[in-house]
Amino acid sequence: MTARFSDRDMAGKGAATIAWARRGMPLLDVTEARLVGSGALKGLRVGISLVLEPKTANLALALRNAGATVTVTASAGSIADASVIPALEAEGIAVFATPDGSSDEDLRQTRAFLATAPQILIDDGAQVTRLAHKECPDLVAQMIGATSAPALMPM
């Protein structure tokens, strides 16, 4: 279930911030154009688990523009930008995050995110990838791939 935020002012603020950030991401424009031209993502489900900020929103939008169905969750323990959530939702992207999620809420949102059955998973801390292996082995068996960077902190 996607978090629902109906504040249009927040969505407008988020959209403006996302647009501002996009101006500083010229390589994303090139990548998006290549993906659109190749059709490589057309019809695929891509899940993104990163810090939910304007740069992440731009990645989600670029992948969506390239034909993927995109879902987003905030990476474990990170704070989601309260204005990015409604801005992405206004663009038709399912967001499984709240700006003030607790550990229990983060886990609930992450499980709901995995229930969308992403075929490709972009995960910056590997927490979602590990959870998928532990709780959703059937999903993992059907995935095309996942990319994870382990957290740079002692375990």
DSSP file (Angstrom, degrees, kcal/mol; ACC not computed):
  #  RESIDUE AA STRUCTURE BP1 BP2  ACC     N-H-->O    O-->H-N    N-H-->O    O-->H-N    TCO  KAPPA ALPHA  PHI   PSI    X-CA   Y-CA   Z-CA
    1    1 A M              0   0    0      0, 0.0     2,-0.2     0, 0.0   111,-0.1   0.000 360.0 360.0 360.0 130.5    0.0    0.0    0.0
    2    2 A T        -     0   0    0     94,-0.1    94,-0.2     1,-0.1     2,-0.2  -0.560 360.0-111.5 -80.1 139.6    1.4    3.3   -1.0
    3    3 A A        -     0   0    0     92,-2.1     2,-0.6    -2,-0.2    92,-0.3  -0.515  35.6-143.6 -64.7 137.5    1.6    6.1    1.5
    4    4 A R        +     0   0    0     -2,-0.2     2,-0.5    -3,-0.0    -1,-0.0  -0.931  23.3 175.5-114.9 121.9   -0.9    8.8    0.5
    5    5 A F        -     0   0    0     -2,-0.6    84,-0.0    80,-0.1    -2,-0.0  -0.990   6.2-176.9-122.5 123.3   -0.2   12.5    1.0
    6    6 A S        +     0   0    0     -2,-0.5     2,-0.9     4,-0.0    -1,-0.1   0.419  41.2 121.2-103.5   1.8   -2.8   14.8   -0.4
    7    7 A D     >  -     0   0    0      1,-0.2     4,-2.1     2,-0.1     3,-0.2  -0.536  42.8-167.3 -72.2 105.8   -1.1   18.2    0.4
    8    8 A R  H  > S+     0   0    0     -2,-0.9     4,-2.7     1,-0.2    -1,-0.2   0.831  85.7  58.4 -64.7 -32.1   -0.8   19.8   -3.1
    9    9 A D  H  > S+     0   0    0      2,-0.2     4,-2.4     1,-0.2    -1,-0.2   0.915 107.5  46.9 -63.2 -41.0    1.5   22.5   -1.7
   10   10 A M  H  > S+     0   0    0      2,-0.2     4,-2.8    -3,-0.2    -2,-0.2   0.908 112.1  50.1 -66.3 -41.0    3.9   19.8   -0.6
   11   11 A A  H  X S+     0   0    0     -4,-2.1     4,-2.6     2,-0.2    -2,-0.2   0.907 111.7  48.7 -63.2 -40.7    3.6   18.0   -3.9
   12   12 A G  H  X S+     0   0    0     -4,-2.7     4,-2.2     2,-0.2    -2,-0.2   0.905 111.6  48.8 -65.1 -41.7    4.3   21.3   -5.7
   13   13 A K  H  X S+     0   0    0     -4,-2.4     4,-2.2     2,-0.2    -2,-0.2   0.921 112.7  48.7 -62.2 -43.9    7.3   22.0   -3.5
   14   14 A G  H  X S+     0   0    0     -4,-2.8     4,-2.8    69,-0.3    -2,-0.2   0.914 109.9  51.1 -63.1 -43.1    8.6   18.5   -4.2
   15   15 A A  H  X S+     0   0    0     -4,-2.6     4,-2.4     1,-0.2    -1,-0.2   0.896 110.6  49.3 -61.6 -40.1    8.1   18.8   -7.9
   16   16 A A  H  X S+     0   0    0     -4,-2.2     4,-2.3     2,-0.2    -1,-0.2   0.907 112.7  46.9 -66.0 -41.1   10.0   22.1   -7.9
   17   17 A T  H  X S+     0   0    0     -4,-2.2     4,-2.4     2,-0.2    -2,-0.2   0.893 111.8  50.7 -68.0 -39.6   12.9   20.6   -5.9
   18   18 A I  H  X S+     0   0    0     -4,-2.8     4,-2.1     2,-0.2    -2,-0.2   0.922 111.3  48.2 -63.2 -44.1   13.0   17.6   -8.2
   19   19 A A  H  X S+     0   0    0     -4,-2.4     4,-1.2     2,-0.2    -2,-0.2   0.902 110.8  51.4 -63.0 -41.2   13.2   19.8  -11.3
   20   20 A W  H  < S+     0   0    0     -4,-2.3     3,-0.5     1,-0.2     4,-0.5   0.927 111.1  47.7 -61.2 -45.3   15.9   21.9   -9.7
   21   21 A A  H >< S+     0   0    0     -4,-2.4     3,-1.5     1,-0.2    -1,-0.2   0.871 104.2  61.4 -64.4 -36.1   18.0   18.8   -8.9
   22   22 A R  H >< S+     0   0    0     -4,-2.1     3,-2.1     1,-0.3    -1,-0.2   0.828  92.2  65.7 -62.0 -31.8   17.5   17.4  -12.4
   23   23 A R  T 3< S+     0   0    0     -4,-1.2    -1,-0.3    -3,-0.5    -2,-0.2   0.766 102.1  49.4 -62.3 -23.2   19.2   20.4  -13.9
   24   24 A G  T <  S+     0   0    0     -3,-1.5    -1,-0.3    -4,-0.5    -2,-0.2   0.187  97.7  74.1 -98.7  16.5   22.4   19.2  -12.2
   25   25 A M    X>  +     0   0    0     -3,-2.1     4,-1.1     1,-0.1     3,-0.8  -0.449  47.3 152.2-126.2  59.4   22.1   15.7  -13.5
   26   26 A P  H 3> S+     0   0    0      0, 0.0     4,-1.6     0, 0.0    -1,-0.1   0.818  72.3  58.6 -63.8 -30.4   23.0   15.8  -17.2
   27   27 A L  H 3> S+     0   0    0      1,-0.2     4,-2.6     2,-0.2     5,-0.2   0.821  99.7  58.4 -68.8 -28.3   24.2   12.2  -17.3
   28   28 A L  H <> S+     0   0    0     -3,-0.8     4,-3.0     2,-0.2    -1,-0.2   0.886 102.7  53.9 -66.1 -36.5   20.8   11.1  -16.2
   29   29 A D  H  X S+     0   0    0     -4,-1.1     4,-2.3     2,-0.2    -2,-0.2   0.926 110.9  45.6 -60.1 -44.6   19.4   12.8  -19.3
   30   30 A V  H  X S+     0   0    0     -4,-1.6     4,-2.2     2,-0.2    -2,-0.2   0.922 114.5  47.9 -64.9 -45.1   21.8   10.8  -21.5
   31   31 A T  H  X S+     0   0    0     -4,-2.6     4,-2.5     1,-0.2     5,-0.2   0.922 111.4  50.2 -62.9 -44.9   21.1    7.6  -19.7
   32   32 A E  H  X S+     0   0    0     -4,-3.0     4,-2.9     1,-0.2     5,-0.2   0.930 109.5  51.0 -59.7 -45.7   17.3    8.1  -19.9
   33   33 A A  H  X S+     0   0    0     -4,-2.3     4,-2.5     1,-0.2    -1,-0.2   0.902 111.2  48.3 -59.9 -41.5   17.5    8.8  -23.7
   34   34 A R  H  X S+     0   0    0     -4,-2.2     4,-2.3     2,-0.2    -1,-0.2   0.913 113.0  47.6 -64.9 -42.5   19.5    5.6  -24.3
   35   35 A L  H  X>S+     0   0    0     -4,-2.5     4,-1.9     2,-0.2     5,-0.5   0.892 112.5  48.9 -66.9 -39.3   17.1    3.6  -22.2
   36   36 A V  H  <5S+     0   0    0     -4,-2.9    -2,-0.2    -5,-0.2    -1,-0.2   0.946 113.9  47.1 -62.6 -47.2   14.1    5.1  -24.0
   37   37 A G  H  <5S+     0   0    0     -4,-2.5    -2,-0.2    -5,-0.2    -1,-0.2   0.851 115.3  44.4 -63.7 -36.4   15.7    4.4  -27.4
   38   38 A S  H  <5S-     0   0    0     -4,-2.3    -1,-0.2    -5,-0.2    -2,-0.2   0.780  91.0-144.3 -81.2 -26.5   16.7    0.8  -26.6
   39   39 A G  T ><5 +     0   0    0     -4,-1.9     3,-1.1    -5,-0.2    -3,-0.1   0.634  52.1 141.2  71.4  12.7   13.4   -0.1  -25.0
   40   40 A A  T 3 <S+     0   0    0     -5,-0.5    -4,-0.1     1,-0.3    27,-0.1   0.770  71.6  38.8 -61.2 -28.5   15.4   -2.3  -22.6
   41   41 A L  T >  S+     0   0    0     -6,-0.5     3,-2.5    25,-0.5    -1,-0.3   0.474  80.3 133.8-101.1  -2.5   13.2   -1.4  -19.6
   42   42 A K  T <  S-     0   0    0     -3,-1.1    26,-0.2     1,-0.3    25,-0.1  -0.271  83.7  -0.7 -56.3 120.5    9.8   -1.5  -21.3
   43   43 A G  T 3  S+     0   0    0     24,-2.4    -1,-0.3     1,-0.3     2,-0.2   0.393 100.6 128.2  82.9  -2.5    7.3   -3.4  -19.2
   44   44 A L    <   -     0   0    0     -3,-2.5    25,-3.2    23,-0.1     2,-0.6  -0.541  58.0-127.9 -85.8 154.0    9.8   -4.3  -16.5
   45   45 A R  E     -a   69   0A   0     23,-0.2    74,-2.5    -2,-0.2    75,-1.8  -0.904  27.0-171.5-101.2 119.2    9.1   -3.7  -12.7
   46   46 A V  E     -ab  70 120A   0     23,-2.6    25,-2.2    -2,-0.6     2,-0.5  -0.950   6.4-160.5-115.1 126.7   12.0   -1.8  -11.1
   47   47 A G  E     -ab  71 121A   0     73,-3.0    75,-3.0    -2,-0.5     2,-0.5  -0.902   4.6-160.8-106.5 133.6   12.1   -1.3   -7.3
   48   48 A I  E     +ab  72 122A   0     23,-2.5    25,-2.6    -2,-0.5     2,-0.5  -0.961  12.5 178.9-117.9 124.2   14.3    1.5   -5.9
   49   49 A S  E     +ab  73 123A   0     73,-3.7    75,-2.4    -2,-0.5    76,-0.3  -0.833  37.2 120.4-123.6  90.8   15.4    1.5   -2.2
   50   50 A L  E    S-a   74   0A   0     23,-1.2    25,-1.2    -2,-0.5     2,-0.2  -0.830  77.2 -61.6-137.6 172.8   17.6    4.6   -1.8
   51   51 A V        -     0   0    0     -2,-0.3     2,-1.5    23,-0.2     5,-0.3  -0.494  60.8-123.9 -57.4 125.6   17.6    7.7    0.4
   52   52 A L        +     0   0    0     -2,-0.2    29,-2.8    27,-0.2    32,-0.2  -0.614  62.7 125.2 -86.9  91.7   14.3    9.3   -0.8
   53   53 A E  S  > S-     0   0    0     -2,-1.5     4,-2.2    27,-0.2     3,-0.3  -0.742  77.8 -80.2-135.0 177.8   15.4   12.7   -2.0
   54   54 A P  H  > S+     0   0    0      0, 0.0     4,-2.1     0, 0.0     5,-0.1   0.841 126.5  54.6 -57.5 -35.7   15.1   14.7   -5.2
   55   55 A K  H  > S+     0   0    0      2,-0.2     4,-1.8     1,-0.2     5,-0.1   0.918 109.2  47.8 -64.8 -41.5   18.0   12.9   -6.9
   56   56 A T  H  > S+     0   0    0     -3,-0.3     4,-2.6    -5,-0.3    -1,-0.2   0.898 108.8  55.1 -63.9 -40.0   16.3    9.5   -6.2
   57   57 A A  H  X S+     0   0    0     -4,-2.2     4,-2.6     1,-0.2    -1,-0.2   0.900 106.2  51.7 -59.4 -41.0   13.0   10.9   -7.5
   58   58 A N  H  X S+     0   0    0     -4,-2.1     4,-2.5     2,-0.2    -1,-0.2   0.892 108.7  50.1 -64.9 -39.2   14.8   11.9  -10.8
   59   59 A L  H  X S+     0   0    0     -4,-1.8     4,-2.5     2,-0.2     5,-0.2   0.943 111.4  49.2 -61.6 -47.0   16.2    8.4  -11.2
   60   60 A A  H  X S+     0   0    0     -4,-2.6     4,-2.3     1,-0.2    -2,-0.2   0.914 112.7  47.3 -58.8 -44.4   12.7    6.9  -10.6
   61   61 A L  H  X S+     0   0    0     -4,-2.6     4,-2.8     2,-0.2    -1,-0.2   0.889 111.0  51.3 -66.5 -39.5   11.1    9.3  -13.1
   62   62 A A  H  X S+     0   0    0     -4,-2.5     4,-1.3     2,-0.2    -2,-0.2   0.919 111.7  46.6 -64.2 -43.1   13.8    8.5  -15.7
   63   63 A L  H  <>S+     0   0    0     -4,-2.5     5,-2.1     2,-0.2    -2,-0.2   0.887 112.9  49.9 -66.6 -38.2   13.3    4.8  -15.4
   64   64 A R  H ><5S+     0   0    0     -4,-2.3     3,-2.0    -5,-0.2    -2,-0.2   0.924 108.5  52.5 -63.3 -44.2    9.5    5.3  -15.6
   65   65 A N  H 3<5S+     0   0    0     -4,-2.8    -1,-0.2     1,-0.3    -2,-0.2   0.772 103.4  59.5 -63.0 -25.1   10.0    7.4  -18.7
   66   66 A A  T 3<5S-     0   0    0     -4,-1.3   -25,-0.5    -5,-0.2    -1,-0.3   0.400 130.5 -93.0 -85.2   3.1   12.1    4.6  -20.2
   67   67 A G  T < 5S+     0   0    0     -3,-2.0   -24,-2.4     1,-0.3    -3,-0.2   0.415  82.1 130.1 107.3  -1.9    9.1    2.2  -19.9
   68   68 A A      < -     0   0    0     -5,-2.1     2,-0.7   -26,-0.2    -1,-0.3  -0.509  59.5-125.5 -83.1 152.5    9.5    0.6  -16.5
   69   69 A T  E     -a   45   0A   0    -25,-3.2   -23,-2.6   -28,-0.2     2,-0.4  -0.905  40.0-158.6 -90.2 118.3    6.9    0.4  -13.8
   70   70 A V  E     -a   46   0A   0     -2,-0.7    24,-0.9   -25,-0.2     2,-0.3  -0.844  19.9-178.4-112.0 135.0    8.8    1.9  -10.8
   71   71 A T  E     -ac  47  94A   0    -25,-2.2   -23,-2.5    -2,-0.4     2,-0.4  -0.946  12.5-158.1-123.7 151.4    8.2    1.6   -7.1
   72   72 A V  E     +ac  48  95A   0     22,-2.4    24,-3.4    -2,-0.3     2,-0.3  -0.975  14.1 174.4-133.5 141.6   10.2    3.4   -4.5
   73   73 A T  E     -ac  49  96A   0    -25,-2.6   -23,-1.2    -2,-0.4     2,-0.3  -0.965  37.9-106.0-136.0 156.4   10.9    2.9   -0.8
   74   74 A A  E     -a   50   0A   0     22,-0.7   -23,-0.2    -2,-0.3     3,-0.1  -0.635  44.0-105.9 -79.1 139.2   13.2    4.7    1.5
   75   75 A S    >   -     0   0    0    -25,-1.2     3,-2.3    -2,-0.3   -23,-0.1  -0.326  54.5 -76.0 -64.0 150.6   16.4    2.8    2.4
   76   76 A A  T 3  S+     0   0    0      1,-0.3    -1,-0.2   -27,-0.1     3,-0.1  -0.156 115.6   6.9 -53.0 130.5   16.4    1.4    5.9
   77   77 A G  T 3  S+     0   0    0      1,-0.3    -1,-0.3    -3,-0.1     2,-0.2   0.446 101.6 119.1  79.7   0.2   17.0    4.0    8.6
   78   78 A S    <   -     0   0    0     -3,-2.3     2,-0.5   -28,-0.1    -1,-0.3  -0.613  64.3-118.1 -97.9 161.0   17.0    6.9    6.2
   79   79 A I        -     0   0    0     -2,-0.2     2,-0.4    -3,-0.1   -27,-0.2  -0.818  23.3-136.9 -97.3 132.4   14.6    9.9    6.3
   80   80 A A        -     0   0    0     18,-0.5     2,-0.5    -2,-0.5   -27,-0.2  -0.717  24.9-110.8 -88.6 138.0   12.4   10.4    3.3
   81   81 A D    >>  -     0   0    0    -29,-2.8     4,-1.4    -2,-0.4     3,-0.8  -0.559  24.2-143.2 -67.5 119.2   11.9   14.0    2.0
   82   82 A A  T 34 S+     0   0    0     -2,-0.5    -1,-0.2     1,-0.3   -68,-0.1   0.727  97.7  47.9 -61.6 -24.3    8.3   14.8    2.9
   83   83 A S  T 3> S+     0   0    0      2,-0.1     4,-1.1     1,-0.1   -69,-0.3   0.719 104.3  59.3 -89.8 -21.2    7.8   16.8   -0.3
   84   84 A V  H <> S+     0   0    0     -3,-0.8     4,-2.6   -32,-0.2     5,-0.3   0.865  96.6  62.8 -73.3 -36.0    9.3   14.2   -2.6
   85   85 A I  H  X S+     0   0    0     -4,-1.4     4,-2.3     1,-0.2     5,-0.2   0.956 108.4  37.7 -57.5 -56.2    6.7   11.6   -1.6
   86   86 A P  H  > S+     0   0    0      0, 0.0     4,-2.2     0, 0.0    -1,-0.2   0.830 114.0  57.5 -68.7 -27.5    3.6   13.4   -2.8
   87   87 A A  H  X S+     0   0    0     -4,-1.1     4,-0.8     2,-0.2    -2,-0.2   0.920 110.3  43.2 -66.5 -42.3    5.5   14.7   -5.9
   88   88 A L  H ><>S+     0   0    0     -4,-2.6     5,-2.3     2,-0.2     3,-0.7   0.904 112.4  53.0 -68.3 -40.5    6.3   11.2   -7.0
   89   89 A E  H ><5S+     0   0    0     -4,-2.3     3,-1.7    -5,-0.3    -2,-0.2   0.890 104.4  55.8 -61.5 -37.8    2.8    9.9   -6.2
   90   90 A A  H 3<5S+     0   0    0     -4,-2.2    -1,-0.3     1,-0.3    -2,-0.2   0.765 104.8  54.4 -64.4 -24.0    1.4   12.8   -8.3
   91   91 A E  T <<5S-     0   0    0     -4,-0.8    -1,-0.3    -3,-0.7    -2,-0.2   0.387 125.2-104.6 -88.3   1.9    3.6   11.3  -11.2
   92   92 A G  T < 5S+     0   0    0     -3,-1.7     2,-0.5     1,-0.3    -3,-0.2   0.649  75.7 137.6  86.0  15.6    2.0    7.9  -10.7
   93   93 A I      < -     0   0    0     -5,-2.3     2,-0.3    -6,-0.1    -1,-0.3  -0.846  54.8-125.5 -98.4 127.6    4.9    6.3   -8.9
   94   94 A A  E     -c   71   0A   0    -24,-0.9   -22,-2.4    -2,-0.5     2,-0.5  -0.555  26.6-163.1 -72.7 127.4    4.1    4.1   -5.9
   95   95 A V  E     -c   72   0A   0     -2,-0.3   -92,-2.1   -92,-0.3     2,-0.7  -0.960  13.7-168.9-117.8 125.7    6.0    5.2   -2.8
   96   96 A F  E     +c   73   0A   0    -24,-3.4   -22,-0.7    -2,-0.5     2,-0.3  -0.702  56.4  84.5-112.5  76.2    6.3    2.9    0.2
   97   97 A A        -     0   0    0     -2,-0.7   -94,-0.2   -24,-0.2    -2,-0.1  -0.975  55.3-149.6-166.1 156.0    7.7    5.4    2.7
   98   98 A T    >   -     0   0    0     -2,-0.3     3,-1.2     4,-0.1   -18,-0.5  -0.962  28.7-121.9-129.8 152.3    6.7    8.0    5.2
   99   99 A P  T 3  S+     0   0    0      0, 0.0   -19,-0.2     0, 0.0   -17,-0.1   0.729 112.1  32.1 -68.1 -18.5    8.8   11.0    6.2
  100  100 A D  T 3  S+     0   0    0    -21,-0.1     5,-0.1   -18,-0.0   -21,-0.1  -0.153  84.0 162.2-130.1  40.7    8.8    9.9    9.9
  101  101 A G    <   -     0   0    0     -3,-1.2     2,-0.1   -23,-0.1   -24,-0.0  -0.328  28.1-142.5 -66.6 140.8    8.7    6.1    9.7
  102  102 A S     >  -     0   0    0      1,-0.1     4,-3.2    -2,-0.0     5,-0.2  -0.374  35.9 -95.0 -87.0 175.5    9.7    4.1   12.7
  103  103 A S  H  > S+     0   0    0      2,-0.2     4,-2.2     1,-0.2     5,-0.2   0.915 128.7  47.7 -59.5 -42.8   11.7    0.8   12.4
  104  104 A D  H  > S+     0   0    0      2,-0.2     4,-2.2     1,-0.2    -1,-0.2   0.917 114.1  46.3 -64.2 -43.2    8.4   -1.1   12.5
  105  105 A E  H  > S+     0   0    0      2,-0.2     4,-2.8     1,-0.2     5,-0.2   0.904 110.5  53.3 -66.8 -41.2    6.8    1.2   10.0
  106  106 A D  H  X S+     0   0    0     -4,-3.2     4,-2.5     1,-0.2    -1,-0.2   0.916 110.3  47.9 -58.2 -43.4    9.9    1.0    7.7
  107  107 A L  H  X S+     0   0    0     -4,-2.2     4,-2.4     2,-0.2    -2,-0.2   0.905 111.8  49.4 -66.2 -41.5    9.7   -2.8    7.8
  108  108 A R  H  X S+     0   0    0     -4,-2.2     4,-2.1     1,-0.2    -2,-0.2   0.932 113.2  46.8 -61.6 -46.1    6.0   -2.8    7.0
  109  109 A Q  H  X S+     0   0    0     -4,-2.8     4,-2.4     1,-0.2    -2,-0.2   0.889 111.3  51.8 -63.8 -39.9    6.6   -0.4    4.1
  110  110 A T  H  X S+     0   0    0     -4,-2.5     4,-2.5    -5,-0.2    -1,-0.2   0.900 108.9  49.9 -65.9 -40.9    9.5   -2.5    2.8
  111  111 A R  H  X S+     0   0    0     -4,-2.4     4,-1.6     2,-0.2    -1,-0.2   0.915 111.4  48.7 -63.1 -41.9    7.5   -5.7    2.9
  112  112 A A  H  < S+     0   0    0     -4,-2.1     4,-0.4     2,-0.2    -2,-0.2   0.894 110.0  53.0 -63.8 -39.1    4.7   -3.9    0.9
  113  113 A F  H >< S+     0   0    0     -4,-2.4     3,-1.5     1,-0.2    -2,-0.2   0.929 109.0  48.3 -59.9 -47.3    7.3   -2.7   -1.5
  114  114 A L  H >< S+     0   0    0     -4,-2.5     3,-2.0     1,-0.3    -1,-0.2   0.797  98.9  68.9 -65.7 -27.6    8.6   -6.2   -2.1
  115  115 A A  T 3< S+     0   0    0     -4,-1.6    -1,-0.3     1,-0.3    -2,-0.2   0.669  85.1  70.1 -66.0 -15.2    5.0   -7.4   -2.6
  116  116 A T  T <  S-     0   0    0     -3,-1.5    -1,-0.3    -4,-0.4    -2,-0.2   0.516 105.7-131.8 -77.7  -3.9    5.0   -5.4   -5.9
  117  117 A A    <   -     0   0    0     -3,-2.0   -72,-0.2     1,-0.1    -2,-0.1   0.940  22.4-154.7  56.8  59.5    7.5   -8.1   -7.1
  118  118 A P        -     0   0    0      0, 0.0   -72,-0.2     0, 0.0    -1,-0.1  -0.378  11.7-158.0 -62.6 141.2   10.2   -5.9   -8.6
  119  119 A Q  S    S+     0   0    0    -74,-2.5    25,-2.8     1,-0.3    26,-1.6   0.726  85.6  34.8 -88.2 -26.4   12.2   -7.7  -11.3
  120  120 A I  E    S-bd  46 145A   0    -75,-1.8   -73,-3.0    24,-0.2     2,-0.5  -0.996  75.8-161.3-128.2 133.8   15.1   -5.4  -10.8
  121  121 A L  E     -bd  47 146A   0     24,-1.7    26,-2.6    -2,-0.4     2,-0.6  -0.970   8.7-167.0-122.7 124.8   16.1   -4.0   -7.4
  122  122 A I  E     +bd  48 147A   0    -75,-3.0   -73,-3.7    -2,-0.5     2,-0.4  -0.949  22.3 169.0-108.2 112.5   18.3   -1.0   -6.8
  123  123 A D  E     -bd  49 148A   0     24,-2.8    26,-0.9    -2,-0.6   -73,-0.2  -0.971  24.9-164.4-135.9 114.7   19.2   -1.1   -3.2
  124  124 A D  S    S+     0   0    0    -75,-2.4   -74,-0.1    -2,-0.4    -1,-0.1   0.654  90.2  28.9 -80.6 -13.7   21.9    1.2   -1.6
  125  125 A G  S    S-     0   0    0    -76,-0.3    26,-0.8    26,-0.1    -1,-0.2   0.461  96.1-124.6-123.5  -2.2   22.4   -0.6    1.7
  126  126 A A  S  > S+     0   0    0    -77,-0.2     4,-2.5    21,-0.2     5,-0.2   0.383  79.6 115.5  73.3  -1.1   21.6   -4.2    0.8
  127  127 A Q  H  > S+     0   0    0      2,-0.2     4,-2.4     1,-0.2     5,-0.1   0.923  78.4  44.1 -64.0 -42.8   19.0   -4.4    3.6
  128  128 A V  H  > S+     0   0    0      2,-0.2     4,-2.6     1,-0.2    -1,-0.2   0.891 112.9  52.1 -70.2 -38.4   16.1   -4.9    1.1
  129  129 A T  H  > S+     0   0    0      2,-0.2     4,-2.1     1,-0.2    -2,-0.2   0.921 111.5  46.7 -62.1 -43.6   18.0   -7.4   -0.9
  130  130 A R  H  X S+     0   0    0     -4,-2.5     4,-2.2     2,-0.2    -2,-0.2   0.910 112.1  50.6 -64.8 -41.8   18.8   -9.4    2.3
  131  131 A L  H  X>S+     0   0    0     -4,-2.4     4,-3.3     1,-0.2     5,-0.5   0.901 108.9  52.2 -62.7 -40.6   15.1   -9.2    3.4
  132  132 A A  H  X5S+     0   0    0     -4,-2.6     4,-2.1     1,-0.2     8,-0.3   0.917 110.4  47.6 -61.7 -43.4   14.0  -10.4    0.0
  133  133 A H  H  <5S+     0   0    0     -4,-2.1    -1,-0.2    -5,-0.2    -2,-0.2   0.893 118.1  42.1 -63.7 -38.4   16.3  -13.4    0.2
  134  134 A K  H  <5S+     0   0    0     -4,-2.2    -2,-0.2    -5,-0.2    -1,-0.2   0.921 131.8  18.3 -75.1 -45.7   15.1  -14.2    3.8
  135  135 A E  H  <5S+     0   0    0     -4,-3.3    -3,-0.2     1,-0.2    -2,-0.2   0.628 129.3  39.2-106.5 -16.6   11.4  -13.6    3.4
  136  136 A C    >X< +     0   0    0     -4,-2.1     4,-2.1    -5,-0.5     3,-0.5  -0.377  55.9 152.0-134.1  56.5   10.7  -13.8   -0.4
  137  137 A P  H 3> S+     0   0    0      0, 0.0     4,-2.1     0, 0.0     5,-0.1   0.829  77.2  57.1 -60.6 -30.5   12.8  -16.5   -2.0
  138  138 A D  H 3> S+     0   0    0      2,-0.2     4,-0.9     1,-0.2     5,-0.1   0.892 107.4  48.7 -65.6 -38.0   10.2  -17.1   -4.7
  139  139 A L  H X> S+     0   0    0     -3,-0.5     3,-0.9     2,-0.2     4,-0.9   0.939 109.8  51.3 -63.4 -47.8   10.6  -13.4   -5.7
  140  140 A V  H >< S+     0   0    0     -4,-2.1     3,-0.8    -8,-0.3    -2,-0.2   0.884 105.8  55.8 -58.7 -39.6   14.4  -13.6   -5.7
  141  141 A A  H 3< S+     0   0    0     -4,-2.1    -1,-0.3     1,-0.2    -2,-0.2   0.781 110.8  45.1 -64.0 -26.4   14.2  -16.6   -8.0
  142  142 A Q  H << S+     0   0    0     -3,-0.9    -1,-0.2    -4,-0.9    -2,-0.2   0.556  91.2 108.3 -93.4 -10.1   12.1  -14.6  -10.5
  143  143 A M    <<  -     0   0    0     -4,-0.9   -23,-0.2    -3,-0.8   -24,-0.1  -0.345  60.9-148.2 -72.9 148.6   14.3  -11.4  -10.4
  144  144 A I  S    S-     0   0    0    -25,-2.8     2,-0.3     1,-0.3   -24,-0.2   0.854  71.5 -49.8 -77.4 -39.4   16.5  -10.4  -13.3
  145  145 A G  E     -d  120   0A   0    -26,-1.6   -24,-1.7     2,-0.0    -1,-0.3  -0.969  44.1-138.4 177.0 169.9   19.0   -8.9  -10.9
  146  146 A A  E     -d  121   0A   0     -2,-0.3     2,-0.5   -26,-0.2   -24,-0.2  -0.986   8.6-151.2-143.8 150.1   19.7   -6.6   -8.0
  147  147 A T  E     +d  122   0A   0    -26,-2.6   -24,-2.8    -2,-0.3     2,-0.4  -0.994  22.6 169.2-125.0 130.4   22.4   -4.1   -7.2
  148  148 A S  E     -d  123   0A   0     -2,-0.5   -24,-0.2   -26,-0.2   -23,-0.1  -0.997  24.2-157.2-141.1 142.8   23.4   -3.4   -3.6
  149  149 A A        -     0   0    0    -26,-0.9     3,-0.1    -2,-0.4    -2,-0.0  -0.984  32.5-122.2-115.8 119.0   26.3   -1.6   -2.0
  150  150 A P        -     0   0    0      0, 0.0   -24,-0.2     0, 0.0   -25,-0.1  -0.265  37.3 -93.7 -60.1 146.5   26.9   -2.7    1.5
  151  151 A A        -     0   0    0    -26,-0.8     2,-1.4     1,-0.1   -26,-0.1  -0.310  31.0-126.9 -59.6 141.2   26.6   -0.1    4.2
  152  152 A L  S    S+     0   0    0     -3,-0.1    -1,-0.1     2,-0.0   -27,-0.0  -0.421  77.0  93.7 -91.2  60.6   30.0    1.5    5.0
  153  153 A M  S    S-     0   0    0     -2,-1.4    -2,-0.0     0, 0.0     2,-0.0  -0.982  84.5 -88.8-145.7 154.8   29.7    0.9    8.7
  154  154 A P              0   0    0      0, 0.0    -2,-0.0     0, 0.0    -3,-0.0  -0.340 360.0 360.0 -65.0 145.8   30.9   -1.8   11.0
  155  155 A M              0   0    0     -4,-0.0    -4,-0.0    -2,-0.0     0, 0.0   0.431 360.0 360.0 -87.0 360.0   28.5   -4.7   11.5
